[in-house]
């Protein structure tokens, strides 16, 4: 039998990914005619490649419901929050705010000469 005549291996291809774990390949060609003999040599090789880790962006939960107004009368504020599900890594986008505050007004506070006495009696 006539031995296979093969070309040299090509250069390795670029990694199949732009970050993280991927694959790359290289090939070679059969130079002798196939009818001259069997050729069991591999014509393509693949191997794993590793590039810097992929950026992981911050992920947050949905906003909570607004809290109740923090005052029973007059101007106050309400807040809502959300939690961080995934911290950013490897240059991923940073987390935006996780607490929001907004103004609220329940009702006008009553002021008058008898109000302090009434509140004092209710407190007792």
Secondary structure, DSSP 8 states (H G I E B T S, - for coil): -----B---------SSSSSEEEEEEE--B-S-GGGS---S-SEEEEEEE-S---B--EE---------SSSSSEEEEEEE--EEE--BTT------SEEEEEEE-S----STTHHHHHHHHH-
